[in-house]
Amino acid sequence: MIYRFRVILDNDVDDDVFRDLEIRETDTLEDLHNIITQSFGFDGTEMASFYLSNNQWDQGEEISLFDLSEGEASARLMSETTINDVVHELQPRLIYVYDFLSMWTFFVELAEIVEENQDVDYPNLMFVHGQIPDEAPEKIFDADDDYDDFDEFEDDLDIEDYDGLDFDENWN
């Protein structure tokens, strides 16, 4: 079966920027990563991750391009994860982040599942809308909590009053 995805740039500009892609359900997330980077004009050399997502686009489990974890807990890798292992009709959404310095963020949604067409080479870029900006859109994080009233000097400690601090200055 062929999965058709719409990949939308998460941006705050007026123009929508998205790509419609087709890929085999048995291809890996690394294959999906490759067609996304190519279709948006990236060179594909930066770190990237997919995140499982729910209907509210909340970020869930990470599936990364490379295993950068330390210790016993290894990360789930794109190259070892087939698309149909993480995306299906009941779980149709992923968040894709490319280049963790610029934080290009995309919403990836399964739009349709169709039969394979023998005359088409997959993965396939079906449709292009909008041009990607020169720089990643700036992220605006809205906190649920109200931090505007936070006062770092609320405890009335005088940082110049060394005698009032409880420490031994000859500790070493």
Residue pairs with C-beta under 8 A, 6 or more apart in sequence:
1 24
1 25
1 84
1 113
1 114
1 115
1 116
2 22
2 23
2 24
2 25
2 113
2 114
2 115
2 116
2 117
2 122
3 22
3 23
3 24
3 25
3 83
3 84
3 87
3 110
3 112
3 113
4 20
4 21
4 22
4 110
4 111
4 112
4 113
4 114
4 126
5 20
5 21
5 22
5 23
5 32
5 108
5 109
5 110
5 111
6 18
6 19
6 20
6 108
6 109
6 111
7 18
7 19
7 20
7 21
7 36
7 39
7 40
7 96
7 106
7 107
7 108
8 16
8 17
8 18
8 106
8 107
8 108
8 109
9 16
9 17
9 18
9 40
9 104
9 105
9 106
9 130
9 132
9 137
10 105
10 106
10 107
10 137
11 17
11 133
11 137
12 137
12 138
12 140
13 133
13 137
15 130
15 131
16 129
16 130
17 129
17 130
17 131
17 132
17 133
18 129
18 130
19 36
19 39
19 40
19 125
19 127
19 128
19 129
20 111
20 125
20 126
20 127
21 32
21 35
21 36
21 39
21 123
21 124
21 125
21 126
22 114
22 120
22 122
22 123
22 124
22 126
23 31
23 32
23 35
23 83
23 122
23 123
23 124
24 83
24 116
24 122
24 123
25 82
25 83
25 84
25 113
26 82
26 83
26 84
27 82
27 83
27 122
27 123
28 78
28 79
28 80
28 81
28 82
28 83
29 50
29 63
29 78
29 79
29 81
29 82
29 83
29 86
30 65
30 77
30 78
30 79
31 83
31 123
32 50
32 78
32 83
32 108
32 123
33 44
33 48
33 50
33 65
33 78
33 96
34 44
34 123
35 123
35 125
36 96
36 98
36 106
36 108
37 43
37 44
37 48
37 98
38 44
38 125
39 125
39 128
40 104
40 132
41 132
42 98
42 99
42 104
46 98
46 99
46 100
46 101
46 102
47 64
47 65
47 66
47 68
47 99
47 100
48 64
48 65
48 78
48 96
48 97
48 98
48 99
49 62
49 63
49 64
49 65
49 96
49 97
50 62
50 63
50 64
50 78
50 86
50 94
50 95
50 96
50 108
51 59
51 60
51 61
51 62
51 63
51 94
51 95
51 96
51 97
52 60
52 61
52 63
52 86
52 91
52 93
52 94
53 59
53 60
53 93
53 94
53 95
53 107
54 60
54 93
55 93
57 93
57 95
57 107
59 95
61 76
62 75
62 76
63 75
63 76
63 77
63 78
63 81
63 86
64 75
64 76
64 77
64 78
65 77
65 78
65 79
66 77
67 74
67 75
67 77
68 75
69 75
86 94
87 93
87 94
87 110
88 110
89 110
89 113
92 109
92 110
93 107
93 108
93 109
93 110
94 107
94 108
94 109
95 105
95 106
95 107
95 108
96 105
96 106
96 107
96 108
97 103
97 104
97 105
97 106
98 104
98 106
99 136
102 135
102 136
103 136
103 139
104 136
105 136
105 139
116 122
157 164
158 164
162 169
